[in-house]
Amino acid sequence: MMNWKRAFWILAAVNAAVIMLAAVWLFQPSPAVKRPARPSAEGATFTVYAKKAHLNAVIHDYLTKKTKDHPLSYHVWLADRVYVSSDIPILGRRVELVVSFVPKVVQGGNVELTEPVILLGDWKLPVTYVLSYLQKHAPLPDEVAIDPEKARVYVALNDIRFGNGYQVAVKNIDLAADKIVFTLTIPTKSSKNGNEGSPER
């Protein structure tokens, strides 16, 4: 008979993996046919300066619309770290699960989510186990890579095209100073015509 504590932690880790997978699924662009990575978008590029409060408002509105009538409810916000939280049912009661990361800007305006902490109530869950589970079983988009050994998640923003072909590259994330800087490239009509036939992300 399996020890009840071991069974509890396995269940909790799987629940954490499900929450993290749901967060990735909701924020990823709509699925498209696999294709070679595109060169950088051509068009008008703007530098955008944002504060955590601005992005938190955008995230809240996005999730409110995206999760309407969805059985899984959770919150995402920026504070000293990037947080994802949800209440999950365990042994007949609801327990808060909180996953947090430290965002780091890397080459090409891409982002690494590092130093993950996974809390179930007051208990820390094994990060390596949860990330390994996601790496093996989660149908992640090509632009998201999980490295359990180094406890990080890599997001290749420069390979993603959002609605209308928009491209985002992060220049700086300083949560302590409440300063987030990124560039937004909007393809011109000529660059869109040059990419006709390529699916948008």
PEHUJO-V402782 format. One record per residue. N is the residue number from 1. SS is DSSP state (hx for helix, st for strand, lp for the rest). PHI is phi in whole degrees, 0 to 359 (* if undefined). PSI is psi in degrees with one decimal (* if undefined). Layout:
BEGIN
{{N;SS;PHI;PSI} {N;SS;PHI;PSI}}
END
This chain:
BEGIN
{{1;lp;*;129.7} {2;lp;292;134.7} {3;lp;305;133.9} {4;hx;295;-32.0} {5;hx;293;-41.5} {6;hx;295;-41.8} {7;hx;298;-39.9} {8;hx;298;-46.4} {9;hx;292;-35.4} {10;hx;297;-45.3} {11;hx;298;-44.0} {12;hx;296;-41.8} {13;hx;295;-40.7} {14;hx;296;-41.6} {15;hx;299;-41.1} {16;hx;298;-41.4} {17;hx;298;-39.9} {18;hx;297;-43.8} {19;hx;298;-45.7} {20;hx;296;-40.7} {21;hx;297;-41.3} {22;hx;297;-39.7} {23;hx;297;-45.0} {24;hx;297;-41.3} {25;hx;296;-42.3} {26;hx;290;-32.7} {27;hx;270;-13.0} {28;lp;286;151.9} {29;lp;296;164.5} {30;lp;299;145.1} {31;lp;297;149.3} {32;lp;213;168.9} {33;lp;295;138.8} {34;lp;297;143.2} {35;lp;207;161.0} {36;lp;298;152.6} {37;lp;299;137.6} {38;lp;279;158.4} {39;lp;289;169.8} {40;lp;303;144.5} {41;lp;295;143.7} {42;lp;256;134.9} {43;st;157;-158.3} {44;st;276;129.1} {45;st;246;131.1} {46;st;240;143.0} {47;st;264;127.5} {48;st;244;129.5} {49;st;252;126.7} {50;st;226;156.7} {51;lp;250;163.2} {52;hx;302;-38.8} {53;hx;298;-38.7} {54;hx;296;-50.1} {55;hx;293;-36.0} {56;hx;298;-38.1} {57;hx;294;-42.1} {58;hx;296;-45.2} {59;hx;298;-42.9} {60;hx;299;-46.9} {61;hx;297;-41.5} {62;hx;298;-47.4} {63;hx;291;-34.7} {64;hx;301;-42.1} {65;hx;284;-40.8} {66;hx;289;-34.0} {67;lp;259;9.9} {68;lp;300;128.2} {69;lp;65;16.1} {70;lp;266;136.3} {71;lp;295;-23.8} {72;lp;262;119.0} {73;lp;245;131.6} {74;st;205;170.1} {75;st;235;146.9} {76;st;229;132.1} {77;st;206;161.8} {78;st;253;129.9} {79;lp;221;-118.0} {80;lp;283;-18.7} {81;lp;220;179.3} {82;st;267;124.8} {83;st;244;142.8} {84;st;229;127.5} {85;st;224;153.3} {86;st;199;153.4} {87;st;265;126.9} {88;st;238;146.1} {89;st;279;125.1} {90;st;222;123.0} {91;lp;52;43.1} {92;lp;83;1.7} {93;st;224;158.4} {94;st;266;130.5} {95;st;237;137.9} {96;st;283;128.5} {97;st;251;125.6} {98;st;235;125.6} {99;st;244;130.2} {100;st;225;152.5} {101;st;222;160.4} {102;st;256;117.5} {103;st;280;142.2} {104;st;223;130.1} {105;st;278;131.8} {106;st;237;-177.1} {107;hx;307;138.5} {108;hx;82;11.0} {109;hx;79;16.0} {110;st;275;173.4} {111;st;229;139.1} {112;st;248;134.3} {113;st;260;112.6} {114;st;241;173.8} {115;st;49;50.7} {116;st;295;142.1} {117;st;231;128.8} {118;st;239;114.1} {119;st;245;131.2} {120;st;246;102.1} {121;lp;64;-121.2} {122;lp;261;4.6} {123;st;256;138.8} {124;st;275;133.4} {125;lp;266;155.6} {126;lp;290;110.5} {127;hx;299;-46.5} {128;hx;300;-40.3} {129;hx;296;-47.4} {130;hx;295;-44.6} {131;hx;294;-37.4} {132;hx;296;-39.6} {133;hx;298;-46.2} {134;hx;297;-42.6} {135;hx;299;-38.0} {136;hx;277;-33.9} {137;hx;243;-16.7} {138;lp;278;132.1} {139;lp;281;70.5} {140;lp;283;151.2} {141;lp;293;160.0} {142;lp;301;-26.4} {143;lp;279;-3.1} {144;st;244;124.0} {145;st;234;134.0} {146;st;252;132.5} {147;st;239;91.1} {148;lp;298;-36.0} {149;lp;297;-36.8} {150;lp;260;5.4} {151;lp;52;58.8} {152;st;210;159.1} {153;st;236;126.6} {154;st;255;129.0} {155;st;241;112.4} {156;lp;274;83.0} {157;hx;298;-32.3} {158;hx;289;-7.7} {159;hx;261;0.4} {160;lp;257;135.8} {161;lp;244;120.6} {162;lp;273;-170.4} {163;hx;309;136.9} {164;hx;64;17.3} {165;hx;83;10.6} {166;lp;298;145.0} {167;st;234;138.3} {168;st;240;136.6} {169;st;226;128.6} {170;st;274;134.6} {171;st;258;-37.0} {172;st;203;136.0} {173;st;231;111.1} {174;st;232;89.0} {175;lp;293;-34.1} {176;lp;296;-38.0} {177;lp;270;1.0} {178;lp;56;49.5} {179;st;225;119.1} {180;st;230;122.8} {181;st;235;131.0} {182;st;213;162.4} {183;st;253;143.3} {184;st;240;117.2} {185;st;256;122.5} {186;st;251;114.5} {187;st;301;140.7} {188;lp;280;170.1} {189;hx;301;-40.8} {190;hx;293;-39.1} {191;hx;290;-32.4} {192;hx;294;-42.1} {193;hx;297;-34.0} {194;hx;290;-19.0} {195;lp;253;15.1} {196;lp;301;139.2} {197;lp;97;-14.9} {198;lp;268;130.1} {199;lp;291;143.8} {200;lp;275;151.3} {201;lp;271;*}}
END
